[in-house]
Amino acid sequence: MVSDRSQEVFIELSVLVRREGNRFASWCPELDVASCGDTIDEACDNLHDAIDLYLDTLSDEGELMQVLQDRSINPTHKDEPCDRPILSSWRTGVTVPA
């Protein structure tokens, strides 16, 4: 029996982006969901849409909590602190001796 009660929870996901030819590929390793775009921002936006669709489908099928548990993804509430490291990278130019 499915409960009519629901609550909003949050999950922390990683996004990896790399260039593939003239496009950018984006991937969420925790959910194994991928997408692409002509720019980094477009690849990230498209991945966000793909993740939303995947999570909505899992929820509609009643499988969301089981998949999150199987993938060791622990939902948190809005005010709970992030317990995973936040990784970031960027590309920058530097001047080196010739």
C-alpha atoms as an extended CHARMM CRD file, in Angstrom:
* protein
*
        98  EXT
         1         1  MET       CA              0.0000000000        0.0000000000        0.0000000000  PROA      1               0.0000000000
         2         2  VAL       CA              1.3840000000        3.4070000000       -0.9880000000  PROA      2               0.0000000000
         3         3  SER       CA              1.0790000000        6.2060000000        1.5310000000  PROA      3               0.0000000000
         4         4  ASP       CA             -0.6490000000        9.4620000000        0.5630000000  PROA      4               0.0000000000
         5         5  ARG       CA              1.7860000000       11.3190000000        2.8030000000  PROA      5               0.0000000000
         6         6  SER       CA              4.8020000000       12.9170000000        1.2160000000  PROA      6               0.0000000000
         7         7  GLN       CA              7.6150000000       15.2310000000        2.2090000000  PROA      7               0.0000000000
         8         8  GLU       CA             10.2730000000       17.1700000000        0.3740000000  PROA      8               0.0000000000
         9         9  VAL       CA             13.8000000000       15.8690000000        0.8210000000  PROA      9               0.0000000000
        10        10  PHE       CA             17.0870000000       16.7880000000       -0.8000000000  PROA      10              0.0000000000
        11        11  ILE       CA             19.8030000000       14.6690000000       -2.3510000000  PROA      11              0.0000000000
        12        12  GLU       CA             23.3520000000       15.6890000000       -3.1900000000  PROA      12              0.0000000000
        13        13  LEU       CA             24.5840000000       14.6580000000       -6.6180000000  PROA      13              0.0000000000
        14        14  SER       CA             27.8170000000       15.1090000000       -8.5450000000  PROA      14              0.0000000000
        15        15  VAL       CA             28.0680000000       16.4270000000      -12.0810000000  PROA      15              0.0000000000
        16        16  LEU       CA             31.0270000000       15.6570000000      -14.3120000000  PROA      16              0.0000000000
        17        17  VAL       CA             31.4190000000       17.4500000000      -17.6310000000  PROA      17              0.0000000000
        18        18  ARG       CA             33.9710000000       16.8430000000      -20.3570000000  PROA      18              0.0000000000
        19        19  ARG       CA             34.4590000000       17.8770000000      -23.9380000000  PROA      19              0.0000000000
        20        20  GLU       CA             33.6730000000       15.2750000000      -26.5750000000  PROA      20              0.0000000000
        21        21  GLY       CA             34.5030000000       16.6390000000      -30.0060000000  PROA      21              0.0000000000
        22        22  ASN       CA             32.5260000000       19.8420000000      -30.5300000000  PROA      22              0.0000000000
        23        23  ARG       CA             30.0850000000       19.1100000000      -27.6780000000  PROA      23              0.0000000000
        24        24  PHE       CA             30.1400000000       18.6150000000      -23.9290000000  PROA      24              0.0000000000
        25        25  ALA       CA             29.0240000000       15.4270000000      -22.1860000000  PROA      25              0.0000000000
        26        26  SER       CA             27.6280000000       15.6170000000      -18.6530000000  PROA      26              0.0000000000
        27        27  TRP       CA             27.1920000000       12.7110000000      -16.2570000000  PROA      27              0.0000000000
        28        28  CYS       CA             25.8180000000       12.1380000000      -12.7710000000  PROA      28              0.0000000000
        29        29  PRO       CA             27.7230000000        9.1170000000      -11.4220000000  PROA      29              0.0000000000
        30        30  GLU       CA             25.4420000000        8.5270000000       -8.4250000000  PROA      30              0.0000000000
        31        31  LEU       CA             22.4370000000        7.9300000000      -10.6900000000  PROA      31              0.0000000000
        32        32  ASP       CA             24.3280000000        6.9500000000      -13.8510000000  PROA      32              0.0000000000
        33        33  VAL       CA             22.3730000000        9.5250000000      -15.8500000000  PROA      33              0.0000000000
        34        34  ALA       CA             24.0360000000       11.3750000000      -18.7210000000  PROA      34              0.0000000000
        35        35  SER       CA             23.2930000000       14.1180000000      -21.2090000000  PROA      35              0.0000000000
        36        36  CYS       CA             25.1200000000       16.5470000000      -23.4920000000  PROA      36              0.0000000000
        37        37  GLY       CA             25.0360000000       20.0440000000      -24.9490000000  PROA      37              0.0000000000
        38        38  ASP       CA             26.8380000000       22.4980000000      -27.1880000000  PROA      38              0.0000000000
        39        39  THR       CA             28.1500000000       24.4050000000      -24.1360000000  PROA      39              0.0000000000
        40        40  ILE       CA             29.0280000000       23.4240000000      -20.5780000000  PROA      40              0.0000000000
        41        41  ASP       CA             25.9630000000       25.2610000000      -19.2730000000  PROA      41              0.0000000000
        42        42  GLU       CA             23.6930000000       23.5570000000      -21.7930000000  PROA      42              0.0000000000
        43        43  ALA       CA             25.1500000000       20.1360000000      -20.9260000000  PROA      43              0.0000000000
        44        44  CYS       CA             24.5190000000       20.8070000000      -17.2160000000  PROA      44              0.0000000000
        45        45  ASP       CA             20.9840000000       22.1160000000      -17.8560000000  PROA      45              0.0000000000
        46        46  ASN       CA             20.1790000000       19.0840000000      -20.0130000000  PROA      46              0.0000000000
        47        47  LEU       CA             21.5550000000       16.7600000000      -17.3380000000  PROA      47              0.0000000000
        48        48  HSD       CA             19.4240000000       18.4880000000      -14.7080000000  PROA      48              0.0000000000
        49        49  ASP       CA             16.3420000000       17.8960000000      -16.8820000000  PROA      49              0.0000000000
        50        50  ALA       CA             17.3070000000       14.2370000000      -17.4050000000  PROA      50              0.0000000000
        51        51  ILE       CA             17.8070000000       13.7150000000      -13.6580000000  PROA      51              0.0000000000
        52        52  ASP       CA             14.4460000000       15.3380000000      -12.8880000000  PROA      52              0.0000000000
        53        53  LEU       CA             12.7260000000       13.0740000000      -15.4080000000  PROA      53              0.0000000000
        54        54  TYR       CA             14.4920000000        9.9770000000      -14.0260000000  PROA      54              0.0000000000
        55        55  LEU       CA             13.6050000000       10.8180000000      -10.4090000000  PROA      55              0.0000000000
        56        56  ASP       CA              9.9890000000       11.6650000000      -11.3230000000  PROA      56              0.0000000000
        57        57  THR       CA              9.6500000000        8.3530000000      -13.1590000000  PROA      57              0.0000000000
        58        58  LEU       CA             11.0970000000        6.4200000000      -10.2190000000  PROA      58              0.0000000000
        59        59  SER       CA              8.6990000000        8.2200000000       -7.8850000000  PROA      59              0.0000000000
        60        60  ASP       CA              5.6990000000        7.5170000000      -10.1400000000  PROA      60              0.0000000000
        61        61  GLU       CA              6.6570000000        3.8350000000      -10.2220000000  PROA      61              0.0000000000
        62        62  GLY       CA              7.0900000000        3.7010000000       -6.4450000000  PROA      62              0.0000000000
        63        63  GLU       CA             10.7750000000        2.8010000000       -6.7770000000  PROA      63              0.0000000000
        64        64  LEU       CA             12.4960000000        6.0530000000       -5.8060000000  PROA      64              0.0000000000
        65        65  MET       CA             13.4290000000        5.2600000000       -2.2070000000  PROA      65              0.0000000000
        66        66  GLN       CA             14.6570000000        1.7710000000       -3.1030000000  PROA      66              0.0000000000
        67        67  VAL       CA             16.9130000000        3.0840000000       -5.8910000000  PROA      67              0.0000000000
        68        68  LEU       CA             18.3180000000        5.7950000000       -3.6220000000  PROA      68              0.0000000000
        69        69  GLN       CA             19.0010000000        3.1930000000       -0.9420000000  PROA      69              0.0000000000
        70        70  ASP       CA             20.5970000000        0.7890000000       -3.4490000000  PROA      70              0.0000000000
        71        71  ARG       CA             22.8950000000        3.5980000000       -4.6340000000  PROA      71              0.0000000000
        72        72  SER       CA             23.7450000000        4.7450000000       -1.0750000000  PROA      72              0.0000000000
        73        73  ILE       CA             22.1550000000        8.1510000000       -1.6440000000  PROA      73              0.0000000000
        74        74  ASN       CA             20.8420000000        9.4870000000        1.6530000000  PROA      74              0.0000000000
        75        75  PRO       CA             18.0690000000       12.0620000000        1.3760000000  PROA      75              0.0000000000
        76        76  THR       CA             18.2730000000       14.9550000000        3.8420000000  PROA      76              0.0000000000
        77        77  HSD       CA             15.9370000000       17.7010000000        4.9520000000  PROA      77              0.0000000000
        78        78  LYS       CA             16.3730000000       21.2950000000        3.8150000000  PROA      78              0.0000000000
        79        79  ASP       CA             18.0890000000       22.5520000000        6.9630000000  PROA      79              0.0000000000
        80        80  GLU       CA             20.5070000000       19.6340000000        7.3900000000  PROA      80              0.0000000000
        81        81  PRO       CA             24.1310000000       20.4480000000        6.5640000000  PROA      81              0.0000000000
        82        82  CYS       CA             25.9290000000       18.9710000000        3.5820000000  PROA      82              0.0000000000
        83        83  ASP       CA             28.0380000000       16.0370000000        4.7680000000  PROA      83              0.0000000000
        84        84  ARG       CA             29.8360000000       15.3700000000        1.4910000000  PROA      84              0.0000000000
        85        85  PRO       CA             32.7950000000       17.3100000000        0.1990000000  PROA      85              0.0000000000
        86        86  ILE       CA             31.9240000000       19.8500000000       -2.4400000000  PROA      86              0.0000000000
        87        87  LEU       CA             34.2620000000       19.5020000000       -5.3880000000  PROA      87              0.0000000000
        88        88  SER       CA             34.8330000000       22.1790000000       -7.9440000000  PROA      88              0.0000000000
        89        89  SER       CA             37.3020000000       22.7610000000      -10.7120000000  PROA      89              0.0000000000
        90        90  TRP       CA             37.9670000000       25.4020000000      -13.2790000000  PROA      90              0.0000000000
        91        91  ARG       CA             40.3390000000       26.0800000000      -16.1070000000  PROA      91              0.0000000000
        92        92  THR       CA             42.5650000000       29.1290000000      -15.9280000000  PROA      92              0.0000000000
        93        93  GLY       CA             45.5560000000       30.4460000000      -17.7970000000  PROA      93              0.0000000000
        94        94  VAL       CA             48.8870000000       31.1050000000      -16.1200000000  PROA      94              0.0000000000
        95        95  THR       CA             52.0990000000       32.6580000000      -17.4180000000  PROA      95              0.0000000000
        96        96  VAL       CA             55.1770000000       30.4490000000      -17.2300000000  PROA      96              0.0000000000
        97        97  PRO       CA             58.7810000000       31.2040000000      -18.1590000000  PROA      97              0.0000000000
        98        98  ALA       CA             59.5900000000       30.5590000000      -21.8160000000  PROA      98              0.0000000000
